[in-house]
Amino acid sequence: MSVFDDIHERALARKGGAAALRALLPQVAKLQTLREIPDDRYLSVLTQYIFKAGFVWRVIDNKWPGFEAAFQGFVPLYWQQVSPEVLEALSRDERIVRNMQKIRTVPENARMIVEASQQHEGFGHFLAQWPSSDQAGLLKWLQKHGSRLGGATPQYFLRSMGWDGFVLSRDVAAVLKRERLMDAAPSSQKGLKQAQEAFNRWHEETGLPYSHLSRILACSVDD
């Protein structure tokens, strides 16, 4: 039995069988679907996960309609050049979580999205052309060109949009370390490279999407 086969069996046993585990697997978008998502939705979801970092997720989810209204739909072309006065007003807007550091990420990430969109005819086209076998490279690109895009935040963003990739949650990292496939911090370049190598190998062995492999690892850990 291979390493992943053993992990898979653990997940099946803990979640109650194949059907129950299958219901927990994330949806993977077709490449054309990624291309068709408007740039404003990418900025919106990216901002949502930035605000969720270190915060209670359900609070952000419940307030998100207020965020959409306050940020006027997250149109990147507008937010890339917004005035400081607009940002100051948002820091007093009770419809959102008034964290000025996170508010300031919106124009910075809007510029990142606009620049990539102009080069690739849409930010979704940019994501669609980046292979899952080099997710570590994409995460490095996002961290370099965006704001507050380190750690797991961009991984959850990509997963939410349907881009096929792993999430190095605490449980996933624990499994990789238990199997001696990762001996570095999940947020480090070394840790990301080690995780990428493991997921690339399992993808070749099983043909499963990266996001499914990642979720199966998470489901193999005792609650």
PASEBA-1860 file (N, C-alpha, C; in nm, 3 decimals):
! residues 223
1> MSVFDDIH> 0.085/-0.120/0.000/0.000/0.000/0.000/0.088/0.125/0.000 ~ 0.059/0.218/-0.090/0.137/0.341/-0.098/0.102/0.434/0.018 ~ 0.184/0.537/0.034/0.160/0.635/0.141/0.022/0.697/0.125 ~ -0.013/0.739/0.001/-0.142/0.804/-0.016/-0.257/0.705/0.002 ~ -0.240/0.582/-0.040/-0.345/0.482/-0.019/-0.378/0.468/0.129 ~ -0.274/0.468/0.212/-0.295/0.459/0.356/-0.369/0.582/0.408 ~ -0.331/0.699/0.360/-0.399/0.823/0.400/-0.545/0.820/0.357 ~ -0.569/0.773/0.236/-0.705/0.764/0.183/-0.791/0.671/0.267
9> ERALARKG> -0.735/0.557/0.305/-0.808/0.461/0.388/-0.842/0.523/0.523 ~ -0.752/0.598/0.580/-0.779/0.666/0.706/-0.896/0.764/0.691 ~ -0.894/0.838/0.581/-1.000/0.936/0.558/-1.135/0.867/0.540 ~ -1.138/0.758/0.464/-1.263/0.684/0.443/-1.318/0.633/0.577 ~ -1.229/0.580/0.661/-1.274/0.527/0.790/-1.326/0.637/0.881 ~ -1.262/0.753/0.879/-1.301/0.861/0.970/-1.427/0.934/0.924 ~ -1.452/0.935/0.794/-1.568/1.009/0.743/-1.686/0.919/0.709 ~ -1.670/0.789/0.723/-1.785/0.699/0.705/-1.805/0.644/0.567
17> GAAALRAL> -1.699/0.634/0.488/-1.711/0.570/0.358/-1.693/0.665/0.241 ~ -1.693/0.607/0.121/-1.662/0.681/-0.001/-1.761/0.793/-0.030 ~ -1.891/0.765/-0.014/-1.992/0.866/-0.045/-1.980/0.986/0.048 ~ -1.961/0.959/0.176/-1.950/1.068/0.274/-1.826/1.151/0.248 ~ -1.715/1.085/0.214/-1.593/1.159/0.186/-1.606/1.239/0.057 ~ -1.669/1.179/-0.044/-1.686/1.248/-0.172/-1.766/1.377/-0.154 ~ -1.863/1.376/-0.064/-1.947/1.494/-0.042/-1.868/1.611/0.018 ~ -1.754/1.581/0.076/-1.672/1.684/0.140/-1.568/1.744/0.047
25> LPQVAKLQ> -1.552/1.686/-0.071/-1.447/1.732/-0.163/-1.487/1.864/-0.229 ~ -1.394/1.956/-0.241/-1.425/2.087/-0.301/-1.450/2.076/-0.451 ~ -1.523/2.172/-0.502/-1.552/2.177/-0.645/-1.435/2.239/-0.719 ~ -1.397/2.178/-0.829/-1.288/2.229/-0.912/-1.350/2.291/-1.038 ~ -1.317/2.416/-1.063/-1.374/2.486/-1.178/-1.302/2.445/-1.307 ~ -1.376/2.442/-1.415/-1.313/2.424/-1.546/-1.234/2.550/-1.578 ~ -1.132/2.535/-1.660/-1.048/2.650/-1.694/-1.130/2.762/-1.759 ~ -1.226/2.725/-1.840/-1.309/2.827/-1.904/-1.392/2.902/-1.802
33> TLREIPDD> -1.435/2.833/-1.698/-1.511/2.899/-1.591/-1.423/3.002/-1.521 ~ -1.298/2.967/-1.492/-1.206/3.063/-1.431/-1.189/3.186/-1.520 ~ -1.180/3.163/-1.650/-1.162/3.275/-1.743/-1.282/3.368/-1.746 ~ -1.400/3.313/-1.723/-1.524/3.391/-1.735/-1.559/3.468/-1.608 ~ -1.492/3.440/-1.498/-1.520/3.513/-1.374/-1.469/3.656/-1.389 ~ -1.552/3.756/-1.363/-1.509/3.896/-1.377/-1.401/3.933/-1.276 ~ -1.319/4.029/-1.311/-1.210/4.071/-1.224/-1.259/4.122/-1.089 ~ -1.377/4.185/-1.086/-1.427/4.238/-0.959/-1.456/4.127/-0.859
41> RYLSVLTQ> -1.495/4.007/-0.910/-1.523/3.895/-0.819/-1.392/3.841/-0.761 ~ -1.286/3.845/-0.838/-1.157/3.802/-0.784/-1.112/3.896/-0.674 ~ -1.126/4.027/-0.695/-1.086/4.123/-0.592/-1.175/4.110/-0.468 ~ -1.302/4.086/-0.489/-1.394/4.071/-0.376/-1.357/3.951/-0.290 ~ -1.340/3.835/-0.353/-1.310/3.713/-0.276/-1.172/3.721/-0.213 ~ -1.077/3.778/-0.284/-0.943/3.794/-0.228/-0.948/3.881/-0.102 ~ -1.022/3.991/-0.110/-1.036/4.080/0.006/-1.108/4.011/0.120 ~ -1.206/3.930/0.087/-1.281/3.857/0.189/-1.188/3.767/0.271
49> YIFKAGFV> -1.099/3.698/0.204/-1.008/3.608/0.277/-0.900/3.685/0.351 ~ -0.862/3.800/0.303/-0.769/3.885/0.377/-0.833/3.930/0.509 ~ -0.959/3.969/0.504/-1.029/4.010/0.626/-1.057/3.891/0.718 ~ -1.072/3.773/0.662/-1.096/3.655/0.746/-0.973/3.612/0.822 ~ -0.855/3.644/0.771/-0.731/3.600/0.836/-0.723/3.654/0.978 ~ -0.712/3.564/1.074/-0.703/3.604/1.213/-0.833/3.651/1.273 ~ -0.945/3.626/1.205/-1.076/3.675/1.250/-1.175/3.559/1.245 ~ -1.290/3.577/1.307/-1.395/3.475/1.302/-1.461/3.481/1.164
57> WRVIDNKW> -1.449/3.373/1.089/-1.493/3.374/0.949/-1.642/3.406/0.935 ~ -1.725/3.353/1.022/-1.870/3.374/1.005/-1.907/3.521/1.023 ~ -1.829/3.594/1.102/-1.856/3.738/1.119/-1.834/3.810/0.986 ~ -1.723/3.777/0.919/-1.695/3.838/0.789/-1.801/3.797/0.687 ~ -1.838/3.669/0.686/-1.941/3.621/0.593/-2.072/3.696/0.614 ~ -2.111/3.714/0.740/-2.238/3.782/0.770/-2.234/3.930/0.731 ~ -2.118/3.992/0.740/-2.106/4.134/0.708/-2.074/4.159/0.561 ~ -2.054/4.050/0.482/-2.004/4.072/0.347/-2.096/4.155/0.258
65> PGFEAAFQ> -2.228/4.142/0.267/-2.310/4.234/0.186/-2.278/4.382/0.216 ~ -2.247/4.413/0.341/-2.207/4.549/0.375/-2.074/4.587/0.314 ~ -1.980/4.492/0.308/-1.852/4.515/0.241/-1.876/4.545/0.093 ~ -1.960/4.465/0.029/-1.987/4.484/-0.114/-2.043/4.624/-0.140 ~ -2.131/4.668/-0.051/-2.189/4.801/-0.067/-2.085/4.910/-0.042 ~ -2.007/4.895/0.065/-1.909/4.996/0.101/-1.799/5.008/-0.005 ~ -1.759/4.896/-0.062/-1.654/4.896/-0.164/-1.711/4.903/-0.307 ~ -1.839/4.930/-0.318/-1.905/4.957/-0.447/-1.876/4.848/-0.551
73> GFVPLYWQ> -1.880/4.723/-0.505/-1.866/4.612/-0.598/-1.725/4.572/-0.633 ~ -1.624/4.634/-0.569/-1.484/4.593/-0.585/-1.434/4.600/-0.729 ~ -1.469/4.704/-0.802/-1.423/4.719/-0.940/-1.275/4.756/-0.938 ~ -1.186/4.667/-0.987/-1.042/4.693/-0.975/-0.995/4.822/-1.041 ~ -1.050/4.857/-1.158/-1.006/4.978/-1.227/-1.031/5.103/-1.144 ~ -1.137/5.102/-1.063/-1.163/5.214/-0.973/-1.070/5.210/-0.852 ~ -1.060/5.093/-0.788/-0.988/5.084/-0.662/-0.837/5.093/-0.679 ~ -0.784/5.069/-0.796/-0.639/5.078/-0.813/-0.588/5.221/-0.799
81> QVSPEVLE> -0.675/5.320/-0.815/-0.632/5.459/-0.811/-0.718/5.544/-0.717 ~ -0.778/5.478/-0.617/-0.868/5.548/-0.526/-0.788/5.644/-0.437 ~ -0.851/5.751/-0.395/-0.782/5.852/-0.315/-0.771/5.810/-0.169 ~ -0.671/5.863/-0.097/-0.657/5.832/0.047/-0.782/5.871/0.127 ~ -0.852/5.974/0.081/-0.972/6.018/0.153/-1.081/5.911/0.152 ~ -1.092/5.841/0.043/-1.190/5.732/0.034/-1.156/5.622/0.133 ~ -1.028/5.588/0.143/-0.986/5.485/0.237/-1.009/5.530/0.381 ~ -0.984/5.656/0.409/-1.009/5.710/0.544/-1.156/5.701/0.579
89> ALSRDERI> -1.242/5.731/0.482/-1.386/5.721/0.506/-1.427/5.577/0.536 ~ -1.366/5.482/0.467/-1.397/5.342/0.490/-1.355/5.298/0.630 ~ -1.250/5.358/0.683/-1.205/5.322/0.817/-1.304/5.363/0.924 ~ -1.405/5.442/0.887/-1.511/5.483/0.981/-1.647/5.423/0.943 ~ -1.648/5.339/0.840/-1.773/5.283/0.788/-1.814/5.160/0.871 ~ -1.927/5.169/0.938/-1.971/5.061/1.027/-2.023/4.939/0.952 ~ -2.035/4.947/0.821/-2.080/4.831/0.744/-1.970/4.725/0.731 ~ -1.847/4.763/0.758/-1.735/4.672/0.740/-1.657/4.659/0.871
97> VRNMQKIR> -1.559/4.570/0.871/-1.463/4.562/0.981/-1.359/4.670/0.955 ~ -1.347/4.764/1.048/-1.270/4.886/1.022/-1.122/4.868/1.060 ~ -1.058/4.782/0.983/-0.915/4.756/1.000/-0.841/4.826/0.887 ~ -0.776/4.938/0.919/-0.718/5.021/0.814/-0.608/4.948/0.737 ~ -0.530/4.865/0.806/-0.424/4.792/0.735/-0.483/4.701/0.627 ~ -0.594/4.637/0.658/-0.655/4.549/0.560/-0.731/4.628/0.453 ~ -0.789/4.740/0.490/-0.855/4.826/0.392/-0.755/4.871/0.285 ~ -0.634/4.903/0.329/-0.531/4.951/0.236/-0.487/4.844/0.136
105> TVPENARM> -0.517/4.718/0.163/-0.478/4.614/0.068/-0.561/4.620/-0.060 ~ -0.680/4.679/-0.052/-0.770/4.675/-0.167/-0.710/4.746/-0.289 ~ -0.663/4.872/-0.277/-0.603/4.932/-0.397/-0.476/4.861/-0.443 ~ -0.398/4.810/-0.349/-0.275/4.740/-0.387/-0.306/4.611/-0.464 ~ -0.403/4.535/-0.415/-0.440/4.412/-0.485/-0.519/4.441/-0.611 ~ -0.589/4.553/-0.613/-0.659/4.593/-0.737/-0.557/4.620/-0.847 ~ -0.446/4.686/-0.813/-0.342/4.712/-0.913/-0.282/4.581/-0.964 ~ -0.261/4.487/-0.874/-0.208/4.357/-0.915/-0.302/4.289/-1.014
113> IVEASQQH> -0.431/4.291/-0.984/-0.529/4.227/-1.071/-0.540/4.298/-1.205 ~ -0.540/4.431/-1.204/-0.550/4.507/-1.328/-0.430/4.480/-1.418 ~ -0.310/4.481/-1.361/-0.190/4.459/-1.441/-0.189/4.319/-1.503 ~ -0.223/4.218/-1.423/-0.228/4.081/-1.477/-0.340/4.067/-1.579 ~ -0.451/4.134/-1.553/-0.566/4.128/-1.643/-0.533/4.189/-1.778 ~ -0.461/4.300/-1.778/-0.425/4.366/-1.903/-0.328/4.282/-1.985 ~ -0.242/4.208/-1.917/-0.145/4.125/-1.986/-0.205/3.995/-2.039 ~ -0.312/3.947/-1.974/-0.366/3.816/-2.008/-0.514/3.819/-2.051
121> EGFGHFLA> -0.567/3.940/-2.073/-0.707/3.957/-2.115/-0.803/3.908/-2.007 ~ -0.768/3.931/-1.882/-0.854/3.894/-1.770/-0.774/3.822/-1.662 ~ -0.802/3.854/-1.535/-0.728/3.789/-1.428/-0.757/3.639/-1.426 ~ -0.879/3.601/-1.465/-0.912/3.460/-1.473/-0.829/3.387/-1.577 ~ -0.798/3.456/-1.688/-0.710/3.397/-1.790/-0.570/3.376/-1.732 ~ -0.525/3.472/-1.651/-0.395/3.459/-1.587/-0.392/3.335/-1.498 ~ -0.494/3.317/-1.413/-0.498/3.201/-1.324/-0.511/3.071/-1.403 ~ -0.591/3.072/-1.508/-0.616/2.950/-1.585/-0.490/2.898/-1.653
129> QWPSSDQA> -0.395/2.987/-1.686/-0.276/2.942/-1.757/-0.166/2.896/-1.661 ~ -0.189/2.914/-1.530/-0.085/2.875/-1.433/-0.112/2.732/-1.388 ~ -0.019/2.639/-1.408/-0.043/2.497/-1.377/-0.046/2.469/-1.228 ~ -0.132/2.377/-1.188/-0.139/2.336/-1.048/-0.010/2.271/-1.001 ~ 0.066/2.216/-1.094/0.195/2.154/-1.060/0.298/2.256/-1.013 ~ 0.266/2.385/-1.029/0.354/2.492/-0.980/0.274/2.591/-0.895 ~ 0.190/2.537/-0.808/0.117/2.625/-0.717/0.213/2.705/-0.630 ~ 0.323/2.645/-0.590/0.421/2.716/-0.508/0.468/2.842/-0.580
137> GLLKWLQK> 0.486/2.834/-0.711/0.527/2.950/-0.789/0.419/3.056/-0.794 ~ 0.294/3.014/-0.806/0.183/3.109/-0.808/0.170/3.179/-0.674 ~ 0.184/3.104/-0.566/0.175/3.165/-0.432/0.286/3.267/-0.411 ~ 0.404/3.235/-0.461/0.516/3.329/-0.452/0.486/3.455/-0.533 ~ 0.427/3.438/-0.651/0.391/3.553/-0.735/0.289/3.642/-0.665 ~ 0.187/3.581/-0.607/0.083/3.658/-0.539/0.140/3.735/-0.421 ~ 0.227/3.670/-0.346/0.287/3.736/-0.230/0.375/3.853/-0.273 ~ 0.446/3.837/-0.385/0.535/3.942/-0.434/0.458/4.061/-0.488
145> HGSRLGGA> 0.350/4.035/-0.562/0.281/4.142/-0.633/0.159/4.197/-0.559 ~ 0.110/4.124/-0.459/-0.007/4.169/-0.385/0.027/4.215/-0.245 ~ -0.075/4.231/-0.165/-0.060/4.279/-0.028/-0.127/4.184/0.070 ~ -0.055/4.147/0.176/-0.103/4.055/0.280/-0.146/3.921/0.220 ~ -0.065/3.872/0.129/-0.097/3.746/0.061/0.004/3.637/0.093 ~ 0.048/3.634/0.217/0.132/3.526/0.264/0.048/3.421/0.335 ~ 0.112/3.313/0.377/0.043/3.209/0.453/-0.066/3.141/0.373 ~ -0.173/3.105/0.442/-0.279/3.028/0.379/-0.384/3.115/0.309
153> TPQYFLRS> -0.380/3.247/0.329/-0.483/3.333/0.271/-0.499/3.314/0.119 ~ -0.392/3.321/0.039/-0.411/3.303/-0.105/-0.450/3.160/-0.142 ~ -0.414/3.063/-0.058/-0.454/2.925/-0.085/-0.605/2.910/-0.072 ~ -0.662/2.968/0.032/-0.807/2.962/0.049/-0.878/3.043/-0.060 ~ -0.819/3.154/-0.101/-0.875/3.233/-0.211/-0.882/3.150/-0.339 ~ -0.771/3.085/-0.374/-0.767/3.004/-0.496/-0.868/2.890/-0.489 ~ -0.874/2.824/-0.373/-0.969/2.714/-0.355/-1.113/2.764/-0.372 ~ -1.143/2.880/-0.315/-1.278/2.934/-0.323/-1.319/2.966/-0.467
161> MGWDGFVL> -1.224/3.009/-0.549/-1.254/3.042/-0.688/-1.262/2.918/-0.775 ~ -1.221/2.803/-0.722/-1.226/2.680/-0.800/-1.096/2.643/-0.867 ~ -0.991/2.725/-0.846/-0.859/2.690/-0.900/-0.811/2.566/-0.826 ~ -0.756/2.471/-0.898/-0.722/2.341/-0.840/-0.590/2.346/-0.767 ~ -0.596/2.351/-0.634/-0.473/2.357/-0.556/-0.492/2.306/-0.415 ~ -0.381/2.287/-0.347/-0.384/2.240/-0.209/-0.395/2.357/-0.112 ~ -0.440/2.327/0.008/-0.441/2.423/0.118/-0.361/2.361/0.231 ~ -0.256/2.429/0.273/-0.172/2.376/0.380/-0.230/2.417/0.515
169> SRDVAAVL> -0.347/2.360/0.545/-0.408/2.380/0.676/-0.325/2.309/0.781 ~ -0.361/2.330/0.906/-0.288/2.264/1.015/-0.291/2.112/0.999 ~ -0.408/2.058/0.962/-0.421/1.912/0.948/-0.340/1.859/0.831 ~ -0.346/1.930/0.718/-0.271/1.886/0.600/-0.121/1.889/0.628 ~ -0.075/1.997/0.689/0.067/2.006/0.723/0.107/1.896/0.821 ~ 0.018/1.863/0.914/0.048/1.758/1.012/0.068/1.623/0.943 ~ -0.016/1.594/0.842/-0.002/1.467/0.770/0.130/1.464/0.693 ~ 0.162/1.573/0.625/0.287/1.578/0.548/0.408/1.560/0.640
177> KRERLMDA> 0.401/1.619/0.757/0.513/1.605/0.851/0.517/1.465/0.910 ~ 0.400/1.408/0.938/0.395/1.273/0.992/0.456/1.172/0.895 ~ 0.432/1.195/0.767/0.485/1.104/0.664/0.627/1.142/0.622 ~ 0.685/1.238/0.692/0.822/1.283/0.666/0.840/1.336/0.524 ~ 0.737/1.404/0.477/0.742/1.464/0.344/0.765/1.615/0.352 ~ 0.753/1.670/0.473/0.777/1.812/0.493/0.837/1.832/0.630 ~ 0.953/1.901/0.635/1.017/1.926/0.764/1.039/2.076/0.788 ~ 0.971/2.159/0.709/0.983/2.304/0.722/0.845/2.364/0.749
185> APSSQKGL> 0.843/2.490/0.787/0.717/2.559/0.812/0.634/2.564/0.684 ~ 0.503/2.540/0.692/0.419/2.540/0.572/0.423/2.673/0.495 ~ 0.451/2.782/0.566/0.452/2.913/0.501/0.587/2.947/0.438 ~ 0.688/2.864/0.463/0.821/2.891/0.408/0.831/2.841/0.264 ~ 0.927/2.895/0.190/0.948/2.849/0.053/0.989/2.702/0.050 ~ 1.069/2.660/0.147/1.109/2.520/0.153/0.988/2.430/0.179 ~ 0.902/2.472/0.274/0.783/2.394/0.305/0.689/2.384/0.186 ~ 0.670/2.496/0.115/0.584/2.495/-0.003/0.640/2.404/-0.112
193> KQAQEAFN> 0.771/2.408/-0.131/0.834/2.322/-0.231/0.816/2.175/-0.196 ~ 0.833/2.141/-0.068/0.817/2.003/-0.026/0.673/1.957/-0.044 ~ 0.578/2.043/-0.007/0.437/2.009/-0.025/0.404/1.991/-0.173 ~ 0.455/2.081/-0.256/0.429/2.072/-0.400/0.480/1.941/-0.456 ~ 0.597/1.901/-0.415/0.654/1.775/-0.464/0.566/1.656/-0.425 ~ 0.516/1.657/-0.302/0.431/1.547/-0.256/0.300/1.544/-0.334 ~ 0.237/1.659/-0.351/0.109/1.663/-0.422/0.126/1.633/-0.571 ~ 0.237/1.678/-0.629/0.262/1.644/-0.769/0.273/1.492/-0.787
201> RWHEETGL> 0.343/1.428/-0.696/0.359/1.283/-0.705/0.226/1.211/-0.688 ~ 0.146/1.254/-0.590/0.016/1.189/-0.568/-0.080/1.215/-0.683 ~ -0.072/1.334/-0.742/-0.157/1.364/-0.858/-0.123/1.270/-0.974 ~ 0.005/1.248/-0.996/0.048/1.158/-1.104/0.004/1.014/-1.073 ~ 0.012/0.974/-0.947/-0.024/0.837/-0.908/-0.174/0.810/-0.919 ~ -0.255/0.909/-0.879/-0.399/0.885/-0.864/-0.485/0.950/-0.972 ~ -0.435/1.057/-1.034/-0.516/1.133/-1.128/-0.617/1.223/-1.060 ~ -0.615/1.230/-0.928/-0.711/1.312/-0.855/-0.669/1.459/-0.860
209> PYSHLSRI> -0.767/1.550/-0.856/-0.734/1.692/-0.849/-0.655/1.723/-0.722 ~ -0.574/1.827/-0.728/-0.493/1.866/-0.613/-0.581/1.904/-0.494 ~ -0.690/1.971/-0.520/-0.777/2.013/-0.410/-0.842/1.893/-0.342 ~ -0.870/1.787/-0.417/-0.926/1.666/-0.357/-0.820/1.594/-0.275 ~ -0.699/1.587/-0.326/-0.591/1.526/-0.250/-0.572/1.598/-0.117 ~ -0.574/1.730/-0.123/-0.556/1.811/-0.003/-0.666/1.786/0.099 ~ -0.790/1.783/0.054/-0.902/1.762/0.146/-0.899/1.620/0.204 ~ -0.859/1.523/0.125/-0.850/1.386/0.176/-0.745/1.379/0.288
217> LACSVDD> -0.633/1.449/0.271/-0.534/1.453/0.378/-0.596/1.512/0.506 ~ -0.668/1.623/0.490/-0.729/1.687/0.607/-0.830/1.595/0.675 ~ -0.903/1.519/0.595/-1.006/1.430/0.650/-0.948/1.306/0.715 ~ -0.820/1.281/0.693/-0.757/1.161/0.752/-0.711/1.183/0.895 ~ -0.723/1.306/0.944/-0.676/1.341/1.078/-0.791/1.332/1.176 ~ -0.767/1.277/1.294/-0.870/1.267/1.397/-0.919/1.406/1.435 ~ -1.051/1.418/1.455/-1.109/1.547/1.496/-1.066/1.581/1.639
END
